[in-house]
Amino acid sequence: MSNACALTERRCEPCEGGVSPMSRPEAEAMLNDVPGWSLSEDGKLIRRRFEFRGFYRTMAFINALAWIANSEGHHPDFSAGYNYCEVGFTTHAIDGLSENDFICAAKVNALVAE
């Protein structure tokens, strides 16, 4: 089982702070498990742009994204237009990245897996 698959099998753990965010090298290593995602320059956020054929498919993706976020209790920031959605995950309570961000990114990737 690949690490990406392992991430989709995991659940987010509640994070109320009090722990350190991932270091940049840790986050860079975890990017291997979430193809298409990139690390922000400050190392506090991962992001990905998804493109679709039309508004209806974009909205279907956003609804599925919302379902994942609510199920995991870990919510992204996103922006969308007619045929795209840009998604960003960070763990606000620690002002950086946690494993939760990568779990959710892997689950979002599974929505568009070919």
Backbone as CSV, one residue per row, in Angstrom:
resi,resn,N_x,N_y,N_z,CA_x,CA_y,CA_z,C_x,C_y,C_z
1,MET,0.855,-1.175,0.000,0.000,0.000,0.000,0.895,1.229,0.000
2,SER,0.625,2.176,-0.928,1.419,3.397,-0.972,1.034,4.300,0.189
3,ASN,1.879,5.265,0.462,1.569,6.207,1.532,0.334,7.024,1.217
4,ALA,0.118,7.352,-0.088,-1.073,8.111,-0.465,-2.311,7.312,-0.113
5,CYS,-2.289,6.026,-0.410,-3.423,5.169,-0.052,-3.564,5.119,1.460
6,ALA,-2.461,5.009,2.164,-2.505,4.982,3.626,-3.129,6.263,4.163
7,LEU,-2.828,7.404,3.551,-3.401,8.666,4.006,-4.914,8.684,3.813
8,THR,-5.415,8.125,2.722,-6.863,8.129,2.490,-7.589,7.218,3.466
9,GLU,-6.878,6.300,4.088,-7.476,5.395,5.072,-7.465,5.980,6.483
10,ARG,-6.762,7.068,6.673,-6.625,7.673,8.002,-7.718,8.691,8.245
11,ARG,-7.872,9.088,9.497,-8.827,10.125,9.901,-8.052,11.274,10.523
12,CYS,-8.544,12.472,10.360,-7.918,13.635,10.987,-8.096,13.576,12.493
13,GLU,-7.056,14.000,13.190,-7.091,14.105,14.647,-7.383,15.555,15.007
14,PRO,-8.268,15.792,15.958,-8.529,17.177,16.363,-7.232,17.864,16.787
15,CYS,-7.082,19.104,16.372,-5.883,19.871,16.716,-6.312,21.212,17.277
16,GLU,-6.043,21.420,18.537,-6.383,22.674,19.202,-5.127,23.470,19.524
17,GLY,-4.031,23.133,18.904,-2.777,23.824,19.175,-1.954,23.051,20.181
18,GLY,-0.890,23.674,20.639,-0.033,23.043,21.629,0.969,22.064,21.051
19,VAL,0.970,21.905,19.732,1.960,21.065,19.066,2.640,21.912,17.996
20,SER,3.813,21.510,17.622,4.549,22.252,16.602,4.073,21.866,15.212
21,PRO,4.054,22.832,14.289,3.748,22.486,12.901,4.892,21.686,12.294
22,MET,4.607,21.041,11.181,5.652,20.298,10.456,6.756,21.245,10.020
23,SER,7.957,20.713,10.000,9.076,21.472,9.441,8.948,21.442,7.914
24,ARG,9.626,22.336,7.260,9.602,22.361,5.795,10.078,21.023,5.206
25,PRO,11.181,20.437,5.689,11.605,19.139,5.137,10.556,18.035,5.335
26,GLU,9.878,18.026,6.479,8.816,17.035,6.698,7.682,17.237,5.705
27,ALA,7.277,18.481,5.510,6.199,18.781,4.566,6.609,18.432,3.138
28,GLU,7.829,18.756,2.759,8.309,18.432,1.412,8.296,16.925,1.186
29,ALA,8.662,16.151,2.192,8.645,14.690,2.068,7.216,14.182,1.893
30,MET,6.268,14.767,2.604,4.877,14.317,2.511,4.223,14.708,1.190
31,LEU,4.757,15.719,0.515,4.214,16.099,-0.787,4.275,14.945,-1.778
32,ASN,5.226,14.029,-1.592,5.317,12.867,-2.476,4.049,12.017,-2.429
33,ASP,3.307,12.111,-1.333,2.098,11.311,-1.158,0.839,12.005,-1.657
34,VAL,0.966,13.250,-2.094,-0.194,13.992,-2.591,0.170,14.687,-3.911
35,PRO,0.226,13.917,-5.001,0.622,14.477,-6.296,-0.239,15.681,-6.686
36,GLY,0.418,16.680,-7.255,-0.276,17.861,-7.737,-0.317,19.006,-6.739
37,TRP,-0.015,18.733,-5.475,-0.054,19.759,-4.433,1.318,20.400,-4.326
38,SER,1.338,21.667,-3.961,2.610,22.373,-3.777,2.620,23.049,-2.417
39,LEU,3.805,23.326,-1.965,4.034,23.938,-0.660,4.198,25.442,-0.841
40,SER,3.534,26.219,-0.007,3.686,27.675,-0.066,5.119,28.049,0.284
41,GLU,5.485,29.241,-0.113,6.854,29.696,0.129,7.200,29.712,1.612
42,ASP,6.227,30.062,2.457,6.504,30.103,3.900,6.366,28.729,4.561
43,GLY,5.980,27.702,3.787,5.899,26.339,4.309,4.716,26.083,5.225
44,LYS,3.720,26.978,5.218,2.589,26.849,6.137,1.312,26.349,5.483
45,LEU,1.328,26.108,4.168,0.114,25.765,3.446,0.457,24.885,2.257
46,ILE,-0.432,23.950,1.945,-0.326,23.225,0.685,-1.515,23.625,-0.172
47,ARG,-1.301,23.668,-1.476,-2.371,24.105,-2.378,-2.338,23.324,-3.690
48,ARG,-3.513,23.295,-4.330,-3.624,22.666,-5.644,-4.764,23.319,-6.411
49,ARG,-4.576,23.453,-7.698,-5.621,23.945,-8.602,-6.184,22.758,-9.372
50,PHE,-7.499,22.630,-9.339,-8.211,21.594,-10.079,-8.983,22.269,-11.204
51,GLU,-8.952,21.679,-12.399,-9.686,22.230,-13.535,-10.689,21.211,-14.043
52,PHE,-11.845,21.718,-14.497,-12.961,20.864,-14.902,-13.545,21.358,-16.217
53,ARG,-14.364,20.515,-16.819,-15.075,20.891,-18.039,-16.442,21.448,-17.655
54,GLY,-16.446,22.699,-17.258,-17.718,23.358,-17.015,-18.081,23.539,-15.558
55,PHE,-19.074,24.394,-15.365,-19.517,24.812,-14.049,-20.097,23.672,-13.223
56,TYR,-20.921,22.830,-13.835,-21.575,21.756,-13.091,-20.542,20.821,-12.463
57,ARG,-19.514,20.451,-13.203,-18.476,19.561,-12.662,-17.672,20.253,-11.569
58,THR,-17.437,21.541,-11.736,-16.744,22.287,-10.690,-17.554,22.275,-9.399
59,MET,-18.849,22.523,-9.512,-19.714,22.550,-8.323,-19.839,21.161,-7.692
60,ALA,-19.885,20.115,-8.502,-19.927,18.752,-7.954,-18.667,18.483,-7.138
61,PHE,-17.517,18.922,-7.651,-16.255,18.772,-6.925,-16.306,19.540,-5.604
62,ILE,-16.786,20.776,-5.634,-16.854,21.599,-4.416,-17.765,20.937,-3.381
63,ASN,-18.876,20.372,-3.811,-19.763,19.685,-2.873,-19.077,18.474,-2.253
64,ALA,-18.328,17.721,-3.058,-17.597,16.565,-2.525,-16.476,17.028,-1.587
65,LEU,-15.811,18.115,-1.933,-14.777,18.715,-1.078,-15.379,19.101,0.273
66,ALA,-16.558,19.702,0.247,-17.233,20.094,1.488,-17.581,18.875,2.329
67,TRP,-17.988,17.800,1.697,-18.334,16.578,2.422,-17.093,16.024,3.133
68,ILE,-15.969,15.979,2.423,-14.722,15.508,3.031,-14.346,16.402,4.209
69,ALA,-14.375,17.708,4.003,-13.977,18.651,5.047,-14.844,18.492,6.296
70,ASN,-16.137,18.379,6.118,-17.018,18.221,7.275,-16.840,16.870,7.941
71,SER,-16.641,15.826,7.152,-16.419,14.488,7.711,-15.145,14.436,8.547
72,GLU,-14.128,15.146,8.109,-12.831,15.133,8.787,-12.707,16.226,9.844
73,GLY,-13.606,17.194,9.837,-13.493,18.305,10.775,-12.275,19.173,10.494
74,HIS,-11.880,19.224,9.226,-10.681,19.977,8.825,-11.011,20.676,7.511
75,HIS,-11.104,21.984,7.539,-11.686,22.731,6.434,-10.656,23.539,5.662
76,PRO,-10.713,23.466,4.335,-9.770,24.208,3.501,-10.261,25.623,3.226
77,ASP,-9.370,26.416,2.718,-9.739,27.663,2.056,-9.780,27.320,0.574
78,PHE,-10.730,27.893,-0.144,-10.774,27.635,-1.578,-11.389,28.809,-2.314
79,SER,-11.071,28.870,-3.601,-11.714,29.827,-4.486,-12.075,29.061,-5.743
80,ALA,-13.106,29.531,-6.412,-13.590,28.789,-7.574,-14.107,29.745,-8.635
81,GLY,-14.147,29.237,-9.831,-14.719,29.933,-10.969,-15.445,28.926,-11.848
82,TYR,-15.807,29.332,-13.012,-16.602,28.506,-13.926,-16.045,27.085,-14.080
83,ASN,-14.736,26.959,-14.282,-14.174,25.637,-14.570,-12.933,25.300,-13.730
84,TYR,-12.826,25.879,-12.540,-11.665,25.578,-11.692,-12.020,25.738,-10.222
85,CYS,-11.196,25.110,-9.392,-11.266,25.302,-7.946,-9.840,25.227,-7.415
86,GLU,-9.438,26.245,-6.693,-8.129,26.262,-6.049,-8.344,25.979,-4.568
87,VAL,-7.638,24.969,-4.048,-7.836,24.506,-2.680,-6.536,24.665,-1.902
88,GLY,-6.642,25.137,-0.667,-5.484,25.258,0.211,-5.793,24.694,1.583
89,PHE,-4.882,23.883,2.096,-5.019,23.343,3.449,-3.891,23.848,4.326
90,THR,-4.236,24.230,5.546,-3.301,24.571,6.610,-4.004,24.245,7.925
91,THR,-3.251,24.113,8.979,-3.850,23.890,10.299,-3.737,25.199,11.066
92,HIS,-4.835,25.939,11.082,-4.835,27.286,11.663,-4.411,27.294,13.130
93,ALA,-4.793,26.269,13.884,-4.511,26.236,15.329,-3.017,26.229,15.633
94,ILE,-2.202,25.758,14.669,-0.753,25.727,14.895,0.000,26.625,13.915
95,ASP,-0.752,27.372,13.102,-0.165,28.289,12.129,0.854,27.587,11.237
96,GLY,0.451,26.439,10.730,1.332,25.674,9.847,0.672,24.381,9.445
97,LEU,1.484,23.441,9.025,0.975,22.179,8.499,1.017,21.066,9.534
98,SER,0.006,20.214,9.444,-0.047,18.989,10.245,-0.382,17.844,9.301
99,GLU,-0.330,16.640,9.812,-0.685,15.489,8.992,-2.124,15.598,8.486
100,ASN,-3.000,16.262,9.240,-4.392,16.439,8.810,-4.480,17.065,7.421
101,ASP,-3.616,18.012,7.131,-3.644,18.684,5.837,-3.367,17.698,4.703
102,PHE,-2.452,16.785,4.931,-2.084,15.811,3.913,-3.127,14.695,3.799
103,ILE,-3.751,14.337,4.901,-4.852,13.367,4.867,-5.977,13.913,3.992
104,CYS,-6.349,15.163,4.231,-7.428,15.761,3.443,-7.027,15.939,1.981
105,ALA,-5.795,16.347,1.725,-5.326,16.502,0.345,-5.391,15.165,-0.397
106,ALA,-5.001,14.086,0.260,-5.054,12.761,-0.372,-6.498,12.370,-0.672
107,LYS,-7.402,12.669,0.237,-8.819,12.337,0.022,-9.414,13.183,-1.097
108,VAL,-9.004,14.429,-1.199,-9.467,15.275,-2.297,-8.891,14.766,-3.618
109,ASN,-7.629,14.380,-3.639,-7.046,13.800,-4.846,-7.826,12.583,-5.323
110,ALA,-8.303,11.772,-4.369,-9.046,10.554,-4.734,-10.338,10.885,-5.471
111,LEU,-10.863,12.078,-5.300,-12.074,12.481,-6.018,-11.857,12.571,-7.515
112,VAL,-10.649,12.891,-7.909,-10.357,13.106,-9.330,-9.400,12.058,-9.883
113,ALA,-9.133,10.999,-9.125,-8.221,9.945,-9.583,-8.765,9.292,-10.844
114,GLU,-7.886,8.993,-11.727,-8.286,8.390,-13.009,-8.257,6.894,-12.924
